[in-house]
Amino acid sequence: MVFAKKVKKIYCLSVLSLFSFVSLSQTLTVGFIDFPPHIALHEEYKDSPLYQYINEVFLQADFNVVYVKLPRERAFTELIKGRVDVLMPTSIPSNHETVRTLSFPLFHTVPGLCFKKENYIPILSATHRFEKLNIGVPAGSQLVAALTDSQANLIPLKGEDVTSRGVELTQRGRLDAFYHPSPVKVYHQENPLYKEVACSYFHGYSTPIYIAIANTMSKETFTAINQIFQKAMLEEPYEYYFAMRK
Amino acid sequence: MTLSSIKKIALKVVCFLFASIYLISFNLHANDAQMKSLINDITKMYMSSMVYVFKSQPIINDKNIDKKELLGKRFIDNIKQTYLAKYNEEFPKEDHFVKTVLLQAMVEVMDDNKALLYDDEIGFKGIIPATFAFQLSAKLSTKGVGLKIKFTRTAGQIRNKLNRPDSWESSVMKKIQNNPKIYYDENALLNGRPAIRQFTPLPMAHYCLACHGIPDNNPLNAGKKRSEWTNIDITGFEMENWTIDDFGGGVSISIEKSVLE
C-alpha cells in the first residue's frame, strides 16, 4: 500500500516536472487572426478581450509567448510550416481538415442576415418573410438550410471584400439583405458599419471556433497547452468572460 | 463449531445483508431525490428567465434607455428576483455545475444581443420569451455538458422548425395534453446515453395570445378599425387563433446521468 502510494507520488511529480520543463523551456509563437470584436488587429490588439484571456492563460503556465498578427490568407500556411505554434481564432477550413485543434472550442459563431435598418427582420425562423427578397450571399459559401429552402432570390457576391460589397449594395437598395457567416464581426458597437446595417441570426446553426495547433508541436507541449486551456475554460469559459467584460 | 455459534453467524450475515440492502436502497432514493430536485431547479430557473424577458419588453424595445438591467450580473439578479416572486422561495444554490453553466449561458445570450439592444434605430428587437428560450437552448447545446433544454409544443404547431418535439416529447405531450401535469422520466435517453428527462407543461397565458391568439389579441391592431386589422403578429408570423384554454406546450429538460454522478 505504502509502496503504491510512493509510486503514485513519484509519477505525479514526474508529470508535473515534465509540464514545468515543457513550459519553462519553450517559447510559443501565437498567431492572431482578425476577428472583431474578439480581437481587432487594426487597433491595439492587447486591448482585445481574446488577447487578454489567452495571455492570462499562458501566463499562469509560465510559457514564454510571442504574439504575431497574421492576415487570414497567410495564417494557415504559417501554421502548417510550423512558423507559428498556435493560431486563433479560427474555424477549420475544409482544405485544412488535418490541422489539430485544442479539444474545447474557444467560442461559437452563428450565421445571419444583415439588413438596412428600416427593413430589419428580427426573427429569422420566419422564413416566409424572405419571399422575393434579394439576398446577397458570398459566392461559394456554405449556407444554412433555412435560407436555401426559402423563397429568397440568392444573389452571389464576388470580390475580395464581400462584406463591404454587401453593405454597399444593401445601402443602395440593390439588395434587401446580405448573408454573413458571422455577423457579429459587422454588427457590434465598435464597428462604424454598426450605423449602416442591423443583423439578425440563424440561431441553432452555430460553428465552433478553435485554437489551432501546428502539427510540428510535440505531444507533450500539446498536452500541456490543452490541459491549461481546458482548466481555464472550466473555471471561466471564454464566452462568459467576453460577456462579463466592462 | 456449536449449533448456537452457527446461528449467531447466520444472524449476523442476515443482519448484514438487510443493512446493505437498506443502505443501497436509501442511497438510490437519495440519488433519485437529488436528480429530481436538480431538474426541478433547472426548470424553474429557465422559466423565471423567460418571465423576466417578458416583463422586460419595454426595456428591451424602448430607444435611448439604459439596458444594463439586461446584461451581466444585473440580469441574473433580476432573474433571481423574478424567481422569488414567482415561486415564493429563494433562488436555488449554485451547488451543481449545470446550474452554473445555465446562468452563464443566460448572460452570454443577452450579451450576444447587446448590439441589437443598444441599436436605437430598431424598435421591436424580437427578443421575446420564446426566442430567448431558443437562443438559450442553442447556446447550451454548444456547451457539451449533457444538459438540453427546449421550449416546445405538439408537432405541426411549431413556428421554429428547430424546436420540433422529439419522439419522447411527442409521446409525453400526447399523454398529458388533456390533463397537463409535470412528467418525469428517470430512465430516458439523451444522445443515446442514459438520462433523466422532465416535461413541464406551461399554461397558456394572456401574453402568449398577443402573438398566438386571435386578431383581437394582437397589439398591432389596437386603436385601428376592424377592417384594418391584421392576423400577422409583431414577429411576422400568422396568428394561430389559440385561446386561453389551449395546451401551451411546455419546457422539456434532459440531463445525462453521467453529469449527475
Boltz contact constraints between the chains, C-beta under 6 A:
constraints:
  - contact:
      token1: [A, 108]
      token2: [B, 142]
      max_distance: 6.0
  - contact:
      token1: [A, 117]
      token2: [B, 121]
      max_distance: 6.0
  - contact:
      token1: [A, 120]
      token2: [B, 122]
      max_distance: 6.0
  - contact:
      token1: [A, 122]
      token2: [B, 125]
      max_distance: 6.0
  - contact:
      token1: [A, 122]
      token2: [B, 126]
      max_distance: 6.0
  - contact:
      token1: [A, 123]
      token2: [B, 126]
      max_distance: 6.0
  - contact:
      token1: [A, 123]
      token2: [B, 131]
      max_distance: 6.0
  - contact:
      token1: [A, 123]
      token2: [B, 235]
      max_distance: 6.0
  - contact:
      token1: [A, 125]
      token2: [B, 160]
      max_distance: 6.0
  - contact:
      token1: [A, 126]
      token2: [B, 236]
      max_distance: 6.0
  - contact:
      token1: [A, 126]
      token2: [B, 237]
      max_distance: 6.0
  - contact:
      token1: [A, 129]
      token2: [B, 236]
      max_distance: 6.0
  - contact:
      token1: [A, 187]
      token2: [B, 115]
      max_distance: 6.0
  - contact:
      token1: [A, 188]
      token2: [B, 115]
      max_distance: 6.0
  - contact:
      token1: [A, 189]
      token2: [B, 115]
      max_distance: 6.0
  - contact:
      token1: [A, 198]
      token2: [B, 119]
      max_distance: 6.0
  - contact:
      token1: [A, 198]
      token2: [B, 122]
      max_distance: 6.0
  - contact:
      token1: [A, 203]
      token2: [B, 134]
      max_distance: 6.0
  - contact:
      token1: [A, 203]
      token2: [B, 135]
      max_distance: 6.0
  - contact:
      token1: [A, 203]
      token2: [B, 138]
      max_distance: 6.0
  - contact:
      token1: [A, 204]
      token2: [B, 138]
      max_distance: 6.0
  - contact:
      token1: [A, 204]
      token2: [B, 162]
      max_distance: 6.0
  - contact:
      token1: [A, 206]
      token2: [B, 142]
      max_distance: 6.0
  - contact:
      token1: [A, 239]
      token2: [B, 108]
      max_distance: 6.0
  - contact:
      token1: [A, 240]
      token2: [B, 104]
      max_distance: 6.0
  - contact:
      token1: [A, 240]
      token2: [B, 108]
      max_distance: 6.0
  - contact:
      token1: [A, 243]
      token2: [B, 107]
      max_distance: 6.0
  - contact:
      token1: [A, 243]
      token2: [B, 108]
      max_distance: 6.0
  - contact:
      token1: [A, 243]
      token2: [B, 111]
      max_distance: 6.0
  - contact:
      token1: [A, 244]
      token2: [B, 72]
      max_distance: 6.0
